Amino acid sequence: MDTISQRKKVVIAGGGNAGISLAAFLRRKASDLHIIVIEPSEYHYYQPAWTMVGGGIYPLEKTFRITKTLIPDGVEWIRDKVAAFDPENSHVVLASGKIETYDVLVVAVGIKLLWEQVQGLAETLGKNDVCSVYGYELAGYTRRCLENFRGGRALFTAPDTPVKCGGAPQKIMYLAADNFHRRGLSAHSSVEYWSGGTRVFGIEKYEKTLKKVIERYNIKTFFRVKLSAVDGERRIATFQGIGEHNKGHRYEERFDLLHVVPPQGPPDVVAQSPLADDKGWVAVDKHTLQHPRWPNVFALGDCAGLPVSRTGAAVRKQMPVVAHNLLAVLEGRPLTHSYNGYSSCPIITGYGRLVLAEFDYDLQPQETFPFDQSKERWTMYALKRYILPWLYWNKILRGKM
Ligand SMILES: Cc1cc2nc3c(=O)[nH]c(=O)nc-3n(C[C@H](O)[C@H](O)[C@H](O)COP(=O)(O)OP(=O)(O)OC[C@H]3O[C@@H](n4cnc5c(N)ncnc54)[C@H](O)[C@@H]3O)c2cc1C
């Protein structure tokens, strides 16, 4: 008779977007597996809605659910954190000290927000009109900051590190600019984009439209600059020049509203483990998502060391690849599935407008719809506002997409 101890055991570290959708998919595909999700958080967040919360078009309380209600039937949830990975012995050590062994491990612990890398930021975040959509409560505060804005300088930052959802720093800025315009504040306000990057968007097709959007709202752009300090009480943001043209230059900028996207990087538990690549992400083959040294280890989602834009959309395409390939490992077959680097960024460019960027590793557009997605469209806005949240809770997290 089949008992738990005889069943193959898949341990999934992290029960966010990637971890839960994989557990649900595996449960449907291979019901005899013993699937364990290790996840410390009592709540699960639909983070893509936080830009809409900040822009005042989505209720904050609809962006979370209780983790327990999302764990698929038949999947074991261990409410704990992975404290260390030991791939040589095929086990993980939990914060409680317990050891969990596995036949296959999937690492899906997300990305780390590095607020502390900006001096003074942690002290002032969530007050003094210093806001961010990178957090549940912060997204609610961002909405209040936009509503309370009465004109002046509104600065929107983007770091020079990888981030989850590369479009988010701009989405909230376009919503803010549209909001200020509709309230007649444009004439006495300046909306500014201070970015660590080199350009508005890495794919020309979409960038063309975004440049027009920037012109429409009269947004000023500054590239190769990095937010290094914030003095909330004096309302001063300090940036360092990091480009060839401005290296060593220091900019001290007064603000009336500051929206910060923090620098981001791999979680310590990954960076300090033998699984890490030279940048601290989980090393994986970019097509099979399998670890190059330990074939029974895979990575999925934001923590994977992939040259890709980190999004839930990317997770949606990576997840079945990991699922099928890990089943192949368990059954001693060659790997069958390959990921092409698909990612997507639904860039809200104003109330009722959205550009749906979709692309692969080669930055070639991989569009879903039979029309030019680089145009701003209400239908695509409706997709983001009404359809994607429903799909997330009802299909994606249930392993049905
Ligand atoms: C403001 C914002 C806007 C976004 N907009 C979009 C968008 O429009 N479209 C889109 O596709 N994507 C968007 N994203 C990105 C998307 O939310 C992420 O790419 C997606 O959640 C990645 O899934 P993940 O499972 O890798 O990480 P997460 O969903 O963040 O989950 C990681 C999980 O790992 C857990 N964890 C952490 N450490 C440990 C540990 N040591 N042990 C066990 N568990 C651990 C965490 O508690 C968490 O639950 C946005 C994100 C933000 C913040």
The ligand as an SDF file (V2000), in Angstrom:
LIG
                    3D

 53 58  0  0  0  0  0  0  0  0999 V2000
    4.0030   46.8870   -6.7510 C   0  0  0  0  0  0  0  0  0  0  0  0
    4.1040   45.6200   -7.5580 C   0  0  0  0  0  0  0  0  0  0  0  0
    3.4790   45.5420   -8.7930 C   0  0  0  0  0  0  0  0  0  0  0  0
    3.5710   44.3930   -9.5520 C   0  0  0  0  0  0  0  0  0  0  0  0
    2.9150   44.3530  -10.7480 N   0  0  0  0  0  0  0  0  0  0  0  0
    2.9290   43.2150  -11.4780 C   0  0  0  0  0  0  0  0  0  0  0  0
    2.1690   43.1100  -12.6750 C   0  0  0  0  0  0  0  0  0  0  0  0
    1.4590   44.0360  -13.0840 O   0  0  0  0  0  0  0  0  0  0  0  0
    2.2220   41.9560  -13.3750 N   0  0  0  0  0  0  0  0  0  0  0  0
    2.9710   40.8910  -12.9480 C   0  0  0  0  0  0  0  0  0  0  0  0
    2.9740   39.8540  -13.6170 O   0  0  0  0  0  0  0  0  0  0  0  0
    3.7110   40.9600  -11.8190 N   0  0  0  0  0  0  0  0  0  0  0  0
    3.7050   42.0800  -11.0700 C   0  0  0  0  0  0  0  0  0  0  0  0
    4.4140   42.1520   -9.8800 N   0  0  0  0  0  0  0  0  0  0  0  0
    5.3930   41.0850   -9.5690 C   0  0  0  0  0  0  0  0  0  0  0  0
    4.8110   39.8360   -8.9450 C   0  0  0  0  0  0  0  0  0  0  0  0
    4.0450   40.1440   -7.8030 O   0  0  0  0  0  0  0  0  0  0  0  0
    5.9690   38.9170   -8.5700 C   0  0  0  0  0  0  0  0  0  0  0  0
    6.8220   38.7520   -9.6990 O   0  0  0  0  0  0  0  0  0  0  0  0
    5.4590   37.5580   -8.1200 C   0  0  0  0  0  0  0  0  0  0  0  0
    4.7510   37.7090   -6.9020 O   0  0  0  0  0  0  0  0  0  0  0  0
    6.6200   36.5820   -7.9620 C   0  0  0  0  0  0  0  0  0  0  0  0
    6.2140   35.4100   -7.3250 O   0  0  0  0  0  0  0  0  0  0  0  0
    7.1830   34.6460   -6.3000 P   0  0  0  0  0  0  0  0  0  0  0  0
    6.3930   33.5060   -5.7840 O   0  0  0  0  0  0  0  0  0  0  0  0
    8.4850   34.4410   -6.9370 O   0  0  0  0  0  0  0  0  0  0  0  0
    7.4190   35.7010   -5.1470 O   0  0  0  0  0  0  0  0  0  0  0  0
    6.3530   36.1460   -4.0380 P   0  0  0  0  0  0  0  0  0  0  0  0
    4.9900   36.1020   -4.6010 O   0  0  0  0  0  0  0  0  0  0  0  0
    6.8470   37.4340   -3.4940 O   0  0  0  0  0  0  0  0  0  0  0  0
    6.4390   35.0010   -2.9370 O   0  0  0  0  0  0  0  0  0  0  0  0
    7.6040   34.6730   -2.2380 C   0  0  0  0  0  0  0  0  0  0  0  0
    7.1800   33.9520   -0.9830 C   0  0  0  0  0  0  0  0  0  0  0  0
    8.3180   33.3800   -0.3470 O   0  0  0  0  0  0  0  0  0  0  0  0
    8.1440   33.4920    1.0500 C   0  0  0  0  0  0  0  0  0  0  0  0
    9.4670   33.3910    1.6780 N   0  0  0  0  0  0  0  0  0  0  0  0
   10.4230   34.3440    1.7710 C   0  0  0  0  0  0  0  0  0  0  0  0
   11.5020   33.8650    2.4160 N   0  0  0  0  0  0  0  0  0  0  0  0
   11.2170   32.5780    2.7420 C   0  0  0  0  0  0  0  0  0  0  0  0
   11.9430   31.5640    3.4210 C   0  0  0  0  0  0  0  0  0  0  0  0
   13.1700   31.7810    3.8940 N   0  0  0  0  0  0  0  0  0  0  0  0
   11.3640   30.3600    3.5810 N   0  0  0  0  0  0  0  0  0  0  0  0
   10.1100   30.1160    3.0920 C   0  0  0  0  0  0  0  0  0  0  0  0
    9.3820   31.0640    2.4480 N   0  0  0  0  0  0  0  0  0  0  0  0
    9.9270   32.2750    2.2680 C   0  0  0  0  0  0  0  0  0  0  0  0
    7.4570   34.8260    1.2340 C   0  0  0  0  0  0  0  0  0  0  0  0
    6.7860   34.9080    2.4870 O   0  0  0  0  0  0  0  0  0  0  0  0
    6.5210   34.8680    0.0360 C   0  0  0  0  0  0  0  0  0  0  0  0
    5.2400   34.3900    0.3580 O   0  0  0  0  0  0  0  0  0  0  0  0
    4.3090   43.2790   -9.0770 C   0  0  0  0  0  0  0  0  0  0  0  0
    4.9230   43.3370   -7.8220 C   0  0  0  0  0  0  0  0  0  0  0  0
    4.8130   44.4910   -7.0520 C   0  0  0  0  0  0  0  0  0  0  0  0
    5.4510   44.5630   -5.6980 C   0  0  0  0  0  0  0  0  0  0  0  0
  1  2  1  0
  2  3  1  0
  2 52  2  0
  3  4  2  0
  4  5  1  0
  4 50  1  0
  5  6  2  0
  6  7  1  0
  6 13  1  0
  7  8  2  0
  7  9  1  0
  9 10  1  0
 10 11  2  0
 10 12  1  0
 12 13  2  0
 13 14  1  0
 14 15  1  0
 14 50  1  0
 15 16  1  0
 16 17  1  0
 16 18  1  0
 18 19  1  0
 18 20  1  0
 20 21  1  0
 20 22  1  0
 22 23  1  0
 23 24  1  0
 24 25  2  0
 24 26  1  0
 24 27  1  0
 27 28  1  0
 28 29  2  0
 28 30  1  0
 28 31  1  0
 31 32  1  0
 32 33  1  0
 33 34  1  0
 33 48  1  0
 34 35  1  0
 35 36  1  0
 35 46  1  0
 36 37  1  0
 36 45  1  0
 37 38  2  0
 38 39  1  0
 39 40  1  0
 39 45  2  0
 40 41  1  0
 40 42  2  0
 42 43  1  0
 43 44  2  0
 44 45  1  0
 46 47  1  0
 46 48  1  0
 48 49  1  0
 50 51  2  0
 51 52  1  0
 52 53  1  0
M  END
$$$$
